[in-house]
Amino acid sequence: MTELAAPARTRPDRSVDAFRPIQYMGSKARLLDLIEDAIDFVDPAGGPALDLFSGSGVVAARLGRARPVTAVDVQEYARVLAAALSGPARMKTRAIERLAERAGRRADQLAEADLAAPIEAERAAIEALAQGDPEPLCELIEQGSPIAFEQGEGPPPGPLREALESAVPRLSAPAERLTLTRFYGGVYFSYEQALHLDCVLAAVRALPAGAARDTGLAAALGAASECVTSVGSHFAQPVRPRDGLGRPKPAALVAVARRRRRCVFEVFTERLRRYARAPGASLPVRALSADYRAFLASHEGEVAVAYADPPYTRDHYSRFYHVLETMARGDDPDVSRVSVGGADLLSRGLYRRDRHQSPFCIRTQAPDAFRELFAGVRALGAPLVVSYSPYSSGTAARPETRLLRIPEVVELAGEAFADVSIRSAGPLSHSKFNAQRLNGAIDREAEVLLICRP
């Protein structure tokens, strides 16, 4: 048995840490001590670290307090989060207030113009729910997307249709850049929340490029994550307001109405204040948006240790964060389509057509994806620490969604590395193993780290 020794060098105070920037599946926020211990075990000298699937950015920010880090993720929103957590802009209170005021003034102007009708229709639907009529709110959630209305998939004649008819011409005007309202208003957010997010994004994009803009974008992503109406505060699917028999679900609708009262500006400014107080990194952290294979093939700098937390299940992460990716990119997405009963319709989740499909989440591609990961890091001459979550990367414990079992990952790691060991966050602290006996040697409910050394 190999125990992880405490590093010889001084490490920053762990009692002060970065906050969780968004609602993120499989977040490593609670495992930062374990991960940092493993990183320091294989590289006690504190050399440059590589975080290949940076996700919410919490690992890169923690490691950056004691060593230089390169944080890589194929998603742009992840680059924004890693950059903001590691090097947050220290905005003063008055600067934060001015930014929110600028966004608020634009929102008031737009709401008073052609966008007043859908906002008022939603308020009426929520009032109808309080009076015992859930149908208007059900209709709004199911058929209230302005982009769907543009493409002929809107609601039947009635107040909601009339409201969309009055608003869509303004929403589709290129100069307005009201992407969140146009695509996701009524579905993932209230129309007013979506409008406020659009105005926050416009104010943020006027900030200087670099720390100020990345921090503002990260705060906007956090506000969207806090205000979204969905199960788990993700963007995999909008809320289903009816049960399998088509009957309205009162409890779900009440929760929707409550969530849609959240003020985007309040959450956004609170996030900016938290970034202003966040510890950040003490050493340089470079955040990049890149595919891990392309990065490993082209990287020429020093890497003392690499950390990887790739997905292990058939759940594609991009499906859960596609709205945040759109916010980070600042574009108008081409929405994927599905065939339903012979009709060609927009996907219910309004997914980006170009959303990333990770090879780690495709059964036929996952083994080769791991081979490329292991071989790529081994070619750098660096040790590798890999996180493995026994359960699905989401909210429910669904081990059946795993594409590879731990022994299979270990076997693949052994093709590239001379020594592979495991550390568990559960009762078993750390043990050597081989693929044949591993399955009975670990706590399957615990996160584990594979420690791979050349």
C-alpha positions in Angstrom: 0.0 0.0 0.0 1.3 3.4 -1.0 0.2 6.4 1.1 0.2 9.9 -0.3 2.8 11.8 1.6 2.4 15.5 2.5 4.3 17.8 0.2 7.5 19.3 1.6 6.8 22.8 0.3 4.4 25.3 1.9 0.9 25.3 0.4 -1.7 28.1 0.5 -4.4 28.0 3.2 -7.1 25.5 2.1 -9.8 27.1 4.3 -10.3 29.8 1.7 -11.4 28.5 -1.6 -13.2 29.5 -4.7 -17.0 29.1 -4.9 -18.9 26.9 -7.2 -19.4 29.2 -10.3 -22.4 27.3 -11.8 -24.5 24.3 -11.0 -22.2 21.7 -12.5 -22.6 17.9 -12.7 -19.8 15.9 -11.2 -18.3 19.0 -9.7 -14.9 18.4 -8.0 -15.4 21.2 -5.5 -15.7 18.8 -2.5 -12.7 16.7 -3.7 -10.1 19.5 -4.1 -8.0 18.4 -1.2 -7.9 14.8 -2.5 -7.0 15.9 -6.0 -4.3 18.4 -4.8 -2.8 15.7 -2.6 -2.5 13.3 -5.5 -1.0 16.0 -7.8 1.6 16.9 -5.1 2.3 13.2 -4.5 3.5 12.7 -8.1 5.1 16.1 -8.4 6.1 17.5 -5.0 8.2 20.2 -6.6 5.2 22.2 -7.7 5.9 22.2 -11.4 3.5 23.2 -14.2 0.2 21.4 -14.2 -2.1 20.6 -17.1 -5.9 20.3 -16.5 -7.2 18.7 -19.6 -11.0 18.8 -19.0 -11.3 21.9 -16.9 -15.1 22.0 -16.6 -16.2 24.4 -14.0 -12.6 25.6 -13.4 -12.4 24.8 -9.7 -9.5 22.4 -10.0 -7.4 24.8 -12.1 -8.1 27.6 -9.7 -7.0 25.5 -6.7 -3.9 24.2 -8.3 -3.0 27.7 -9.5 -2.5 28.8 -6.0 0.6 26.7 -5.7 1.8 25.9 -9.3 1.4 27.3 -12.8 -1.5 25.7 -14.7 -2.8 25.3 -18.2 -6.5 24.7 -18.2 -8.0 23.1 -21.4 -11.6 22.4 -22.3 -13.3 22.1 -25.6 -16.2 24.3 -24.4 -15.8 28.0 -24.4 -17.9 28.5 -21.3 -15.4 26.3 -19.4 -12.5 28.5 -20.6 -14.4 31.6 -19.3 -15.0 30.0 -15.9 -11.4 28.8 -15.5 -10.1 32.2 -16.4 -12.5 34.1 -14.1 -11.9 31.8 -11.1 -8.2 31.9 -11.5 -7.8 35.5 -12.3 -11.0 37.4 -11.3 -11.4 41.1 -11.9 -11.6 42.8 -8.5 -14.5 45.1 -9.4 -15.3 47.8 -6.9 -18.9 48.1 -5.6 -19.6 51.2 -7.6 -18.3 49.6 -10.8 -20.6 46.6 -10.3 -23.5 48.8 -9.6 -22.9 50.9 -12.8 -22.6 47.7 -14.9 -26.0 46.5 -13.6 -27.6 49.9 -14.0 -26.4 50.0 -17.6 -28.0 46.6 -18.3 -31.1 47.6 -16.4 -31.7 50.8 -18.4 -31.5 48.9 -21.7 -33.8 46.2 -20.4 -36.4 48.8 -19.3 -36.3 50.4 -22.8 -36.8 47.1 -24.6 -39.5 46.0 -22.2 -41.4 49.2 -22.7 -41.3 48.7 -26.4 -42.2 45.6 -28.5 -41.3 43.1 -25.8 -43.9 44.1 -23.3 -46.6 41.7 -24.6 -44.8 38.4 -23.9 -43.7 39.6 -20.5 -47.3 40.6 -19.6 -48.6 37.3 -21.0 -46.3 35.4 -18.7 -47.4 37.4 -15.7 -51.0 36.7 -16.6 -50.2 33.0 -16.9 -48.6 32.9 -13.4 -51.6 34.8 -12.0 -53.9 32.3 -13.6 -52.0 29.5 -12.0 -52.5 31.2 -8.6 -56.2 31.3 -9.4 -56.3 27.6 -10.2 -55.9 27.6 -13.9 -52.5 26.0 -14.9 -53.2 25.8 -18.7 -51.7 29.2 -19.7 -48.4 28.5 -18.0 -48.3 25.0 -19.4 -48.8 26.4 -22.9 -46.1 29.0 -22.4 -43.5 26.5 -21.3 -44.3 24.0 -24.0 -44.9 26.4 -26.9 -43.5 29.8 -25.9 -40.1 29.8 -27.6 -40.0 32.8 -30.0 -37.5 30.9 -32.3 -40.0 28.0 -32.6 -42.7 30.6 -33.4 -40.5 32.1 -36.1 -40.3 28.6 -37.7 -44.0 27.9 -37.6 -44.1 25.8 -34.4 -45.9 28.3 -32.2 -49.0 28.1 -30.0 -52.6 28.0 -31.2 -54.5 31.3 -31.6 -54.8 33.1 -28.2 -53.1 35.5 -26.0 -49.7 33.9 -26.1 -49.7 33.7 -29.9 -50.7 37.4 -30.1 -47.9 38.3 -27.7 -45.3 36.4 -29.8 -46.6 38.0 -33.0 -45.9 41.4 -31.6 -42.5 40.6 -30.2 -40.8 38.4 -32.8 -40.0 41.1 -35.3 -38.0 43.0 -32.7 -36.3 39.9 -31.4 -35.2 38.7 -34.8 -33.6 42.1 -35.7 -29.9 41.5 -36.0 -29.0 44.8 -34.3 -30.7 43.9 -31.1 -28.7 40.7 -30.3 -31.4 39.3 -28.0 -30.3 35.7 -28.4 -31.4 34.5 -24.9 -34.9 36.0 -25.2 -35.3 34.9 -28.8 -34.2 31.3 -28.3 -34.9 30.4 -24.6 -37.4 33.0 -23.3 -40.5 31.3 -21.9 -38.8 27.9 -22.1 -35.7 27.9 -19.8 -36.3 31.4 -18.4 -39.1 33.8 -18.0 -39.2 36.3 -20.9 -38.1 39.0 -18.5 -35.2 37.0 -17.1 -34.0 36.1 -20.6 -34.2 39.8 -21.6 -32.3 40.8 -18.5 -29.6 38.2 -19.3 -29.3 39.6 -22.9 -28.8 43.1 -21.5 -26.3 41.9 -19.0 -24.3 40.2 -21.8 -24.4 43.3 -23.9 -23.0 45.4 -21.0 -20.3 42.8 -20.2 -19.2 42.6 -23.8 -18.5 46.3 -23.7 -15.9 45.7 -21.0 -12.2 45.5 -22.0 -11.1 42.0 -23.2 -9.3 40.0 -20.5 -10.1 39.6 -16.9 -12.9 42.2 -16.7 -14.9 40.6 -19.6 -14.2 37.0 -18.6 -15.3 37.8 -15.0 -18.4 39.5 -16.2 -19.3 36.6 -18.5 -18.7 34.1 -15.7 -21.0 36.1 -13.5 -23.6 36.1 -16.2 -23.2 32.3 -16.7 -23.7 31.9 -12.9 -26.9 34.1 -13.0 -28.3 31.9 -15.9 -27.5 28.8 -13.9 -29.2 30.1 -10.8 -32.3 31.3 -12.6 -33.0 28.6 -15.1 -36.2 26.7 -14.8 -35.2 23.0 -15.2 -34.5 19.9 -13.2 -31.0 20.2 -11.6 -30.5 23.8 -12.9 -29.1 22.3 -16.1 -30.1 22.8 -19.7 -30.6 19.2 -20.8 -34.4 19.7 -21.1 -37.0 22.3 -20.2 -39.4 21.4 -17.4 -42.2 19.1 -18.4 -45.3 20.8 -17.0 -47.6 17.8 -17.6 -47.5 14.1 -16.6 -47.6 11.2 -19.0 -51.4 11.5 -19.3 -51.2 15.2 -20.3 -52.4 16.5 -16.9 -50.7 19.6 -15.5 -48.4 19.0 -12.6 -49.3 21.6 -9.9 -46.2 21.2 -7.8 -43.9 21.6 -10.8 -45.7 24.6 -12.0 -45.6 26.3 -8.6 -41.9 25.7 -8.6 -41.6 27.3 -12.1 -43.5 30.3 -11.0 -41.3 30.7 -7.9 -38.1 30.3 -9.9 -39.1 32.8 -12.5 -39.4 35.5 -9.8 -35.7 35.5 -9.3 -34.0 38.7 -10.3 -31.2 38.3 -12.8 -29.6 41.6 -11.9 -29.4 40.7 -8.2 -27.9 37.3 -8.9 -25.4 38.8 -11.4 -24.2 41.5 -9.0 -23.9 39.0 -6.2 -21.7 36.8 -8.4 -19.5 39.8 -9.3 -19.0 40.5 -5.6 -18.1 36.9 -5.0 -15.5 36.9 -7.8 -14.1 40.2 -6.4 -13.5 38.3 -3.1 -12.4 35.0 -4.6 -8.8 33.9 -3.8 -7.8 33.5 -7.4 -4.5 31.9 -8.4 -1.1 33.0 -7.1 0.8 31.7 -10.2 -0.1 32.0 -13.9 -3.2 30.1 -15.1 -3.7 29.9 -18.9 -7.2 29.0 -19.9 -7.7 27.6 -23.4 -10.7 26.3 -25.4 -9.3 23.3 -27.3 -9.9 19.6 -27.9 -7.6 17.5 -25.6 -6.2 15.5 -28.6 -5.3 18.6 -30.6 -3.7 20.2 -27.5 -1.7 17.2 -26.6 -0.5 16.8 -30.2 0.7 20.3 -30.4 1.9 21.3 -26.9 5.6 21.9 -26.5 5.9 23.5 -23.0 6.9 21.9 -19.8 4.3 19.7 -18.0 5.3 18.3 -14.6 1.9 16.7 -14.0 -1.4 16.3 -15.8 -4.9 16.0 -14.4 -7.9 14.7 -16.3 -11.6 14.3 -15.5 -13.1 13.1 -18.7 -16.8 11.9 -18.9 -17.4 8.2 -18.3 -21.0 7.9 -19.3 -23.2 8.2 -22.3 -24.5 11.5 -21.0 -22.9 14.2 -23.2 -22.0 17.2 -21.1 -22.7 19.6 -23.9 -26.4 18.8 -23.7 -26.5 20.1 -20.1 -24.7 23.4 -20.8 -25.5 24.3 -24.4 -27.2 27.6 -23.3 -24.1 28.6 -21.4 -22.0 27.8 -24.4 -24.1 30.1 -26.5 -23.8 32.8 -23.9 -20.0 32.4 -23.9 -19.6 32.4 -27.6 -22.0 35.3 -28.2 -23.6 33.8 -31.3 -27.0 32.8 -32.6 -27.0 29.0 -32.7 -28.3 26.8 -35.4 -30.7 24.6 -33.5 -30.8 20.9 -34.1 -34.0 19.3 -35.4 -35.8 16.0 -34.7 -38.4 14.0 -36.5 -41.6 13.6 -34.4 -44.5 11.8 -35.9 -43.2 12.5 -39.4 -42.9 16.2 -38.6 -39.5 18.0 -38.7 -39.3 20.0 -35.5 -36.8 21.9 -33.4 -35.3 19.8 -30.7 -37.2 20.2 -27.4 -34.1 21.2 -25.6 -33.2 23.7 -28.4 -29.7 22.2 -28.6 -27.0 23.7 -30.7 -26.6 21.7 -33.9 -22.8 22.0 -33.5 -22.7 21.0 -29.8 -19.7 18.9 -29.0 -20.1 15.1 -29.0 -17.4 13.7 -26.7 -15.8 10.4 -27.9 -15.7 9.5 -24.2 -19.5 9.3 -24.2 -19.8 7.1 -27.3 -19.4 3.4 -26.5 -17.5 2.5 -29.7 -15.1 5.5 -29.4 -14.5 5.6 -25.6 -11.6 3.0 -25.5 -9.7 4.8 -28.2 -10.4 8.2 -26.6 -8.7 6.9 -23.4 -5.8 5.5 -25.4 -5.2 8.8 -27.0 -5.4 10.6 -23.6 -3.0 8.2 -21.9 -0.6 8.1 -24.9 -0.7 11.9 -25.3 0.2 12.6 -21.7 2.8 9.8 -21.6 4.5 11.4 -24.7 4.9 14.6 -22.6 6.9 12.5 -20.1 4.5 13.5 -17.3 2.6 11.6 -14.7 -1.2 11.7 -14.9 -3.9 11.8 -12.2 -7.3 10.8 -13.5 -10.7 11.2 -11.8 -13.2 8.4 -12.1 -16.8 8.8 -10.9 -18.6 5.5 -10.5 -21.9 7.1 -11.2 -23.5 9.1 -14.0 -22.1 12.6 -14.2 -25.4 14.0 -13.2 -27.8 14.1 -10.3 -29.2 10.5 -10.1 -27.0 7.5 -9.3 -27.1 5.6 -12.6 -24.1 3.3 -12.8 -25.6 1.5 -15.8 -24.8 4.5 -17.9 -21.0 4.0 -17.5 -19.3 3.0 -20.8 -16.2 1.7 -19.2 -15.6 0.0 -15.8 -12.6 0.9 -13.7 -10.6 -2.3 -14.6 -11.0 -1.4 -18.3 -9.7 2.1 -17.7 -6.8 0.7 -15.7 -5.9 -1.7 -18.5 -5.9 1.1 -21.0 -3.7 3.2 -18.7 -1.3 0.3 -18.3 -0.6 0.4 -22.0 1.0 3.8 -21.6 2.2 4.0 -18.0 4.5 1.7 -16.1 2.8 2.2 -12.7 -0.9 2.7 -12.1 -2.4 2.9 -8.6 -5.7 4.0 -7.2 -6.8 6.3 -4.4 -10.4 6.4 -3.2 -12.4 9.1 -1.6 -14.3 6.4 0.2 -13.3 4.0 3.0 -10.4 2.5 1.0 -7.6 5.1 1.1 -5.1 3.9 -1.5 -4.0 0.5 -2.8 -2.2 -1.1 -5.7 -4.3 -3.3 -7.8 -4.5 -5.2 -11.0 -7.5 -5.4 -13.3 -8.4 -8.9 -12.3 -9.0 -8.2 -8.6 -9.9 -4.4 -8.7 -13.6 -4.8 -9.0 -13.9 -6.2 -5.5 -11.3 -4.0 -3.9 -12.9 -0.5 -4.1 -15.9 1.3 -2.8 -18.1 1.6 -5.9 -19.9 4.6 -4.4 -16.7 6.6 -4.0 -14.9 8.8 -6.4 -11.5 7.4 -7.2 -8.3 8.8 -8.6 -6.0 6.8 -10.9 -2.4 7.7 -10.4 -0.4 6.9 -13.5 3.4 7.3 -13.5 5.8 6.7 -16.4 
